[in-house]
Amino acid sequence: MKYGYFNDETKEYVITNPKTPTKWINYVGNLKFGGFVDQTGGSLICKGDPALNRIVKYLPQLPNYEFNGETTYIRVKENDSYTIFSPYFVPTLDKYDLYECRVGLGYSKYVSEIHGIRTEVTVFVPDNEPRLIRDITVTNLRKTHVELDIIPVVEYTHFDALKQFTNADWVPQTMQSRLVEENDGLKVLTQYAFMNRDTRINYFTSNYPVSSFESDRKLFLGENEFGTWAKPQSLLKDELSNYESHRGDNIAALMHHLGELAPGEQKRIITQLGQGSNISEEKAAIQKYRNEKNVDDAFNNLASFWETYLSKLQVETPDEQMNTLLNIHNPRQCYITKNWSRDLSLYQLGFGGRGIGFRDSSQDVLGVIPNYPEDARELIEKLLHTQKRDGSAMHQFFASTMEANEGDSRERPDRPDYYGDDHLWIVQSVCSYVKETGNTDFLNKVIPFYDKDTSGNTIESGTVLEHIRRSVEFTKNDTGAHGLPLLGFADWNDTINLPTGAESFINAHLYGKALQELIELMTFMGDKESADTYETWYAEMKEVVNNVGWDGEWYIRYFDYNGEPLGSHKNEHGQIYVNGQTWATIAGFATEDRAKTALDSVYRILNTKNGIKLSAPGFNGFDPDKGGITTYPPGAKENGGIFLHTNPWAMIAETIVGNGDRAFEYYSQVNPVYKNDKIDEYEIEPYVYPQNILGDEHPQFGLGRNSWLSGTSSWMYQAGTKYILGIMAAYDGLIINPCIPKEWDGFKATKYFRNATYEIEVRNKNHINKGVKSISVDGEVIQGNKAPIFNDGQVHKVIVEME
Ligand code: GLC
């Protein structure tokens, strides 16, 4: 069954049936102010910190039919009674003649037709504004006049996300609502709440006269809350009660009488949900967004942001689904994931401690660098602020305070308190930024290390280059019995937490990849001595990996504290791990033969029609020695699930060994656009990648989980653009080295790079996977597969002939 379709012209996914199997969401605004809206108009909005400053009450666990956060009611006066419906399906569950939720870039637009009334609502957050706009237009489609009322409603929450669950008496006693009267019947309904002797003021208002309001949920629903959101008793009366709540479950409902609409007539109402510390200071901004033209301008600004963002790379391949993804949805997801880290989604904790992860964000920025490098750089700087002097990193931090902590390792004092991989990822991020922009000055920027003295002052600072040198130095000096890097509390796989002394192969591979990056950078900067040192370190680790890591048909994944291998044919469970194979190849540690053998083992043992499993076979039952992985049933999450984040690494590894057919097979089998026809199995949004899909050891094989905020997005974008299409920024030019399916005749791409536009055409006349015969730039054949840097603001034609 289908629930919608892709409209590439408008760059939207159009949901046509609101009864999607799970909530399908879209993000509005950013961490400064914003959140998400779902396919039935509900919203979860926060300001600054999703854990400590939530505005609306949205409980993802509630059944889909339940009111969540916000809705709007429309009333048609027929004779002496009211026909009541909502333009969002929830909570009134109406039968529409037309229903659409258009999931757009930074906005969602809801279009519905019912009872001869067409309603269009565009929901978005203007750039850098602490307000959510709902721009509502109603049209009378009837042949007769109609009398309409519009009643938008918000349910507030306590600012502290966890408090809404506690039901402690003091919580609602701190929440109060007040009406702020204004001229011409325009009204602002505010909600105050107090927390730790601090207060913030949420407000809800519109640009149309309000005849009455309600701020108490009990009164709005009526009958002591036996009135329902589907049929609030208060809406059966002409007016709301105008009650200013002094405690309790606060809502804001505003009654607008639109009066009579003639056939074909339209009316427009704009609501604002915002937050400030003092309402009188907000008045000017509120007034601004009551003006239709200002709202139109703000919406157009949003559109032009996205146009610029997406214009940095546009592709035209023979695969329509790949184009849809690479031109619109995948880069959008990269930006959203970079913005929100793992802070707020239907599935992420959002409160209670995650914050921004060092490992996760270091990878997320890689997906944003080609499109918005300076924005990515800002996050890279924040991350570097939480790196320690010894080169390791704090596991996560809170953007609002820059306070960092050691993540889940805090729960296990018997285990190491650092993660063996975190600090290695940032080397790739820094180098990727410099390659994209050429901004080598950034390497000289001085940034403090996280360590503080007893008065809270920085102890030491270092340049960005010094920071990334320390990353590899930490791992160089943090090795175990075999000479491999220690695991720490965990490596990329958070759920394997072995006692101290365990060694990790992915840490070795990430160290190798970081060294490769540093060798390239040092060579470019002319520092041969450093490049040589890193070469030596690289060769040493490569030797260790190959001496102790080969299991016969693949590389093993860990040595535990006793020196026993995990990820070996000797194990009963978890015999083979995909990351052990892909990263050995990406780091260049695997010899050519071993890389091919290991990747063939992945294909044979771990690949399924719905994606590659993280490992196999799954553990069956809890094993305290292995840790979190054994808490999942076989086939779920890290325990043999299709942990999608790892799949693009397999694609990248396949392109490195030149197997473009398999890389593309892997790419297509998880392309969410194809899932549009399989939603009953897949369930989640087909316009974003999820973090995981249940594997074939699980009865719900193929079910997608944890959509939106996942490292999958950044790596899929990189796998698709840099490795399959092969368009990759380098320090001294733009590499074009595709590894595509043999059957492709070629493809086209337009890439913005260092102040010039490269119009690239790849021709694959001999139908091969990989290998560039010649490149001509503006009609002249050049050596190698790297187009030069132009920096001239012009368009250049690049024609690539494959061998
Ligand atoms: C989650 C975490 C990420 C980790 C992965 C595998 O996605 O956010 O940091 O690498 O799980 O355990």
Boltz pocket constraint, residues with backbone or C-beta under 6 A from the ligand:
constraints:
  - pocket:
      binder: B
      contacts: [[A, 342], [A, 357], [A, 359], [A, 360], [A, 491], [A, 492], [A, 493], [A, 494], [A, 495], [A, 638], [A, 645], [A, 691], [A, 711]]
      max_distance: 6.0
